[in-house]
Amino acid sequence: MTTEEPNREALLRARAGDGEAARDLIARHGGSMIRTARASLGRASPGEAEDVVQEAWVAALSTEALPTGDVGAWLRAITVRKSLDARRVHARRPETTGALDPERDPGAGGEASQVAMLAVREALATLSALDRATLVLADLEGRSMAEVARILSSTEVAVRLRASRARRKLRRLLQDLPLEGESA
């Protein structure tokens, strides 16, 4: 039995109404889906990522389609698509800055690192949703380009190009930011 078979079996049982199987799937994959939604949404309201993930779960449990490989990657791909749908629906709504509040980030260090973190988040928020999702999945979550391509329903070549261009954009936006330990 492969490591994906228990995930696939849990998905099938959850679709059949098994609450324990659904809770198991959420425990295994919910965190990565939330991170993916937050990364794809950028500076969205704090509850918007949770709403997107809920929509992704509904879609995953109600579609007849089944993943052919990694169930986690399949769930994240649904999450990215739902995030992009939400971005399109709310394109005219101004974004909130709640996601940039260093008080909400327990990993925030000193003042310089908080300023750097805010600058990076603000710079990421200026990128398109696809550029942001590509960078977060590849660079922050450490996923392979092949996996990022599967999640974003793209080709590996297109993802590599998008990541390279997005990194250049991000580098230009952050070029004047002092590194930690340097004086501002």
N, C-alpha and C positions, 0 to 999 in steps of 0.2 A: 504494500500500500504506500503510495507517495504521500508527501506531506500535504499536498493540496486536496487529497481525497476527503479527509475529515472536514475541511472547509466546504467542499462541494456538497458533501452529505448534510452538513449543518444547514447549508443554504436550502437544499431540497426539503429538509424537515421543517425549517422556518416557513417556507412557502406553504407547507401543508398545515400550518397553524401551531407548530411546536414552539411554545414560548421559551423553553429552556434553550433550544437550538438558536433562537433569535438572540437571546441574551448572550450566548456564547460568541456568536458572530460579532455582536456589538462590542463585547469585551476585547476580542482579538483585533478588530479593524476600525472601531469607532475613533480612536485617537488619531490614527493616521488620516482618516477621512476628515476630521476636524482641522488638522494641520493643513491638509491639501486645500480645503475650502477657504480657510483664512488666507493662505498664500495666494489663491486665485482671486479672492475678492479684494485684497488690498485693504484700504482703510474703510472697510464697511463697518456698520454698527456691530457691536459685540454679539448680538443674537442672530445676525444674518447668517453667519457660518453654520450655526446650529440648525437654522431653518433649511439651509441648502442640504446639509447632511440628512436631515429628516426626509426631504424630498428624494434624495439619492436612495435612502433605504426603501422608501415606498416604491420607487422605480425598480430597484433590485429584486424586491420581493413580489412584485406584481407582473413583471415581464416574463414572457415564456423563454426568452434567451437565457442560455447558460454560458458561463465562462468556459473557455477551452483550456485555459492555463491557470495562472495565478489568480485566485479569487480576490486577494487583497488589491492587486493591480486593477482588476476589473471593477471593483467597488470604487477605487480612487478615480478611475476613468469616468465613471458615472458622476462622481462628485465634481470633477472638473467641468463636465458638460453642464451640470446643473448650476455650477458657479457662473459659468459663462452666460447661461440663460438669465440668471439673476442680474448679472452686470448689464445685459442688454435691456432688460425690463426697467432697471433703475438708472439708466444712462443719464437721464436728465436730473436726477435727484443729487444734490450736492452730498459729497462724502463727509462723514464725521471724522473727527480726529481721535476718537476713543481708542483705536488700535495703536495710536502712537503715544499713549500715556505711559511713561516709565513706571508709574506707581503700580500699574497692572502687570508688570513684568518682574516676577520674583527673581529672575536671574540677573537683573540689572546691577552693575557694579557701582563704581564711583561716578562722580559728576561727568568726567570726561568720557567714560564709556557709555553713560546714558545719552550724552549729546551725540556721540558717534552712532549709537543704536538708533536714535531718532532720525539722524541724517540718512542712514541707510534705509530705514523704513519709509521715510518721505521720498527718497530717490526711487525705491522699488515701487511705490504707489504711483509714480509718474509713468512707469512703463505700462504697456498694454497688458491686459489680463493674461494673454498667452505668453508674452515675454516673462512676466512675473512668475507664472506657474512653471515655465521651463526652468528658470533659474532656481526657484525654490526646490523643485523636485530633484534637479541634477546637482546643484551646488550645496544646498542646505541639508537636504535629506540623503544625499549621496547615492542617488539612484543612477543606474547605467543609462546611457543614451537610448539603448534599445527599450528599456522599461519606460522611460519618459515618452518615447515615441508611441508605445502601446497605450499609455495612459491618456495621451493627448490625441489619439487617433491620427497619427501623422507618420511620416517616414523618419528613419533615423537620420538621414542626410538633412532633411528639413529642420529637425530638432537641433542638430549640431550647428547649422547656420543661424537659427534663431537664438540659440544660447550664445554664440559668439557675438552676434550683433547686440544682444541685450547686455552682455558683459561690457562691451565697449561703451554703450549708452550709460550704463551705471558708473563705469570708471570716469567718464567725462563729468557726470553729475557730482561725483565725490572727489574729484581731483584736488580741490582746495581744502579738504577736510584734514586737520592735523591727526597724525597717528597717536594712539594712546602713549602717554609718556612725553610727547612733544608739548611745548607750550603753545597755547592757542593764539 
